[in-house]
Amino acid sequence: MTIRYRFSGHETFPFRYLWPQKGVRGLTDNPSLFFRENAIVRLGVGKNMVSSIRFWC
């Protein structure tokens, strides 16, 4: 049996290269970023993508 690993599947969005950078920069500026209503604007992504970035970070 071969195990296949993948970087995809959270909120139907595959892992994106710049997400960790956006997430870490955002958390450095504001540790509660992912729980704020303006996270969509601060990260420049949609609501579901905010959840995915939080997951991947």
Summary of the structure (lengths in Angstrom):
residues: 57
radius of gyration: 12.6
end to end distance: 30.0
largest distance: 45.3
contacts: 122
relative contact order: 0.23
helix: 51%
strand: 4%
